[in-house]
Amino acid sequence: MPHLISRKKPAYPISDILRAYLERYGRIYDGGIRYDDLLRYDNAITLYDERGNDTLWATVFYPQLEQREIHDRLRLTYALLKAEGDLSIADHLYIDRIDLCLYGNTSPFRVRIVNALNDNFDYFYVKRVDANRIYGLELEHILSPNRINYFVWGDTIIEEHIIGIPGDHFLKDYMPDNRFDRVRLAKEFVKFNERCFVRLLGDMHAGNFVIDATPDLEKWHYRMRPIDFDQQSHHWRKEVYLPECYPQNQPFVALVAEYLPDETVLQYQKEERALIANRMRVSHGRFQALMEVMQEDLIAPETHVRQLGAQLAAHYGDMRFERCLTMGELVACSTQVVYERSRPAAIAFYLRAATGL
């Protein structure tokens, strides 16, 4: 199967209603670095990994007269991201390296920042604004088991680093060789597949998510986390939103086929959908506020919405999808279906008792 996405998508601006939502939930700051500031580099060299392979990133360098200003702004940016602008946390920090991605849809910059007292380091990212990406970050924050830290300044997004082993590297160097861990990895892929499909996050091939592996009481616990949100609710093909359909992910699909019988796969799908529904319930109105904004926003061509809506209507057996006019309405409809079909047993019991049904 060829790659499901054949061309880069356009970047969509942040609408006034989305910006108001971001301000309401503390995602807007005035200050720090802007994406265009980092474009002022005058030299770059290829960045290689420890094995001598081209990483497809380039380390960039700035004129001496501008470097101090840029580094100071980056330290302020990090303080805003991590401590709401408290610059005292950056007293002992310095900028070690600034890298530019040569293959990404938005050409992001990655900044490596180091604590001079203990040589510990961290990363953060500077990217161009794209409304699809913003919605993807918010949906990940609300509906997944993960929390996302980022903020927007003007036409720039600042994102913290998401820790984990890139999926393609994991497949190459870290695949477990014992049955217990392989079963756990298969289970997580099923749940990850559900999370992506329910909220319509696309392009989750192995290079666009990481695997966070944590030692547990017995063996390992795995969690798959997306790191690229550019294809949130944009493409017209249903398969784009199913990680199981990407050729790069076939080793994970093979684990599911080998270790999980169909009834177990269905169990894990139901578990994940119930968790998503519960996160909707306990979001204290934030999910609903996001949906109200997203349903009004235009983040994909009208033809994409119609084509995807018809496919989702056939998939769920629910004609409401065919009446959707925006990608936001499709996401709202998809999550509503999950909510309706994942009602806790206790609530369903009391409703039956109250209604006599």
N, C-alpha and C positions, 0 to 999 in steps of 0.2 A: 504494500500500500504506500503511495507517495505521501510526502508531508502534507498535512491537511490544510495548511495555510500557505498560499503561494506568493503572497505579496504583503508588504508592510501596510499597516493601517494608518490613516491620518490621525494626527493628534487633535483632540477636541478641547476647546477652551472651557474654563470653569464658568458656569453660568452664575448669574446673580443669586438665584435661589440656592445653588449648591454652595456658593461662598458664604451665604448667610448661615447655612447648616454648619459649615466648618467653623465659623466663628462661634456659634452656639456651643459647640463641643470642644473648643480649645485647640483647634487644628490650624489656626492662623497666627503667625507672628510677624512683626515688622522688624527686620534686622538679620544680620548674618551675611551669608554669601549668596550671590545670585549665579544661576547657571552661566549666564553670559560672561561673568567675571572670570570664570575658569577657562574660557575660550581664548584668553589673552596669552596663552603659552607660546613660546618661540622655538621650542625644541621638544622632541619626543624620541624615546627608544623603545624597542620591543621588550615586553616583559615575559621572561621565561620562568617556568616552574622549576622545582628542584631537580627534575629529571632532564632539563634542557628542552622541554617542549614549549612551543609558542602558545601562550595563554589566550591570545587574541585580545589582550589588553596592552596598552602602551603607557609607560610612565612619562608624564609631561613635566616640563621645566619652564620656569618663568624668568623674565628679566630681573636682574638683581634689584632694581629700583622698585619693582612691583611685588616681589616675593614676600617681603615682610607684611605689606598691607593685606595680601591674600591670605597668608597664614594666620594673621590676627583675626580676620573675618571668619576663617574656618574654625578657630578656637571658640569664638563667640557662637558660631552656629552649633557646635557640639554642646556648648553650655545650654543653649536654648533647647536642644533636642533632649538632653539628659537631665537638666536641672532648672528648667524654666528661666534660663538666662543668668543663673548665679555663676559669675565668672570666677569665683574663688575655686571652683572645682577644676579650673583649667590652669591654675598657677604653675603646675609642674608638667603640663602637657606640651608637646611640640608636634608639628606636622612632619611626619617621616617621608610620606610618599603620596603623590596624587596620580591616579591611573585613569585612563580614558578607555572605555569599552569600544572596540572597533567593529563589533558585530550586532550590538543590541538595537532594538527598534528606536530607542530614544537616545542612544549614545551617552549613557550615564557616566559620571565621574565617580570614582571610589577613592575615599580619603582614608589613609592609615594614620592614626593619631596615637602617640606613644607617651606613657608616663615616664618621665626622666628618673624618677626615684626607684622604680623597680623593673623597668623595661617592659611592663605589660602594655599591650596594644589593643586597639579597637578599630573598627571600620565604621564609616557611614557613607551615604550616597547622596549625590547632588544630581537631580534630574529635571528635565523639562516637564512642565505641567501637561497633563492629559487627563480629561475628565473620566475616561474609562478606567484609568489606573486608580484615580481617587476612589471611585465606587468600589473597585476591587479591594483596595486596602480597607475601606470601611466595612464591607461585607465580611472580609476575613476577620476583622476585629470583633464583629458582633456575632457571627454565626459559626465560627470555628472554635476549637479549643485553644487557639493561639491569640495573643495580644500583639497589636502592631503599633509601633511608635513612629510617628512622622509629623511633619508640619509643612505648611505652604506659606511661601512668601512671594507675593506677586506671581510671576510666571515660573517659579521654581518649587520643586518638591524636595524636601530633605527627609531621608529615610534612614532608620537605624539598620545595622547589619542583622540579618537573620541567620542564626548559627545552625550549621548542619553540614553534612557531606553532600555535595551535588549528586543528584541521582545517577548521572552517567558515570561519575567517578566511583560511586558506591558499587554499581554493577561490575565495574572493572576490577576493583581492589578489595571490596569489603563484603561481598555476598557471603552470608553464613553458610557453613557446611553441615550443620546439624539440623535435624528435623524440627526440633522445638522452635528454634529461632526462625526457620523458614516459614513455619506456620504463622508465627506472629507477624512476620513481614507480609505474608499474603493477606492476613486479616486487615492490616493497616492499609494496604493498597485498595482493598474493597471499600473501606470507609472513606479513604481519600477520593476515590472515584465518585462516591455518592456526594461528598461535600462539593466537589467541583461542578457536578451536573445540576444539583439542586439550585445553586446560585449562579449558574451559567458562567463559570470561569474557564476560559479556553486556553489552548496552546500549552497544556501541561505535559509536554514531553520531558524526558529524564533530565534535560539540561535546564529546565525551568522550575524545578523544585529541589529541595534538599531533604535529607533524611537525618533526623535528630535521633541518635542512638544512645539510650541511657541504660546503664546496668541496673537490673532489677534483682529481686530476691532470688529469682531463678532465671538465668540467661539474660536476655536483653529485651528492652521495650523500644519500639520504633514509632516515630511519628513523621509523616511526610508533610512538608510545609512549602507552599508556593512561594517563589521569590520574584516572579514576573507577573504583573497584573495588567499588562497592556491590552490583552485580549479579553477583558471582562465585558461580556454582553455586547459583542460587536459582530461576530461572524454569523453567517446564515445557516451553516451546516450543524446539525445536531451532534455529529461525531466529534466536532472540534471541542466540545465540552465534556468529552468522555476520555480520560487518560488511557483507558484500556484500548482505545483505537489507534494509538500512536505506535509505529514500529519500534521506536526506541524503548518503549515500555514493555515489550513483549516478554522479556525475562520475568517481570513481575506477574504478568498475566499467566505465564506458564506455572509459576508457583501456585497461583490460585487454582488452576486446573488440576494440578497434581495433589494438592494437600487439602482442598476445601470442597466437600460435596455440595451439591446445589442447595440443599436445605440450610447448610451452614452459611453459605454466601447470602442467602435470603435473610437469615437471622442477623448478620452483621449490617446488611443494608437497612433493615428495620431499626436496629439499635441506633445507627447514625442519624437516620431521619427523625427518630424520637428525640435525640440530643439536640438536633437543629431546632426542632419545634420548641423545645424547652428553652433554648437560648433566646428565641423570639419572645417567649412569654416573660422572661426575666430581664429583658433589655431596658425596662423602665421607660418605654416609649421611644427609645432611640431608633430601633429598627423601623417602626412606623414612620417616624420623622424622615428617615432616609428614603423610605419607599415613596413618600409623598413628593419628595424632591426628584427622585430618579424617574418616576413615572411621567414627569413633565419635561424631562431633559431629552435632548436629541443627541444620541451618542453612536448612532449607526444609521445607514440609509434605510428608507422606508421599505425597500424591497427585501432587505435582510430581515426586517421584523416580520414581514408577511410570510416569507419562506420558512423561517425558524418557527413561527407560530403554528403553521400547518403541521410541521414535523412533530412538535411537542403535543399538539392536539391528538395526533395519531398515537403517539407514544403513551400518553396518559389516558386516552379515551375520554378527553374532556374538551369540549368545544369552546370553552372560555378563552383558550389560547388563540383561537382564530380571530377573536374580536379585539385583541391587543393592538395598540397603535404605536407603542414605543418599546424599546428593549427593557426599560424599567417596568413597564406593565407586565412583560413576560416574566421577569424575575419575581415580581409581586405575585403573579398567578402561580408560578412554580412553588414558591415558598408557602402560599396559601393552601395549595394541594397537600403539601407535606404536613402543614399544621392540622388540616382537617382529618387526614388519615393517620395521624400519630397521636390522637387524643389518649391521654393516660387512662389505663383501665379503671382506676378508682373514680375518676371524673365521669367516665362513661357509665359506670355502675350507678352512680348517684343520679345522673341524668335520666337513665332508664327508670329508676325508682320514682323520680319526681314526675315523669311524663307518662309512665305506664307503658312505654314502648319496649 
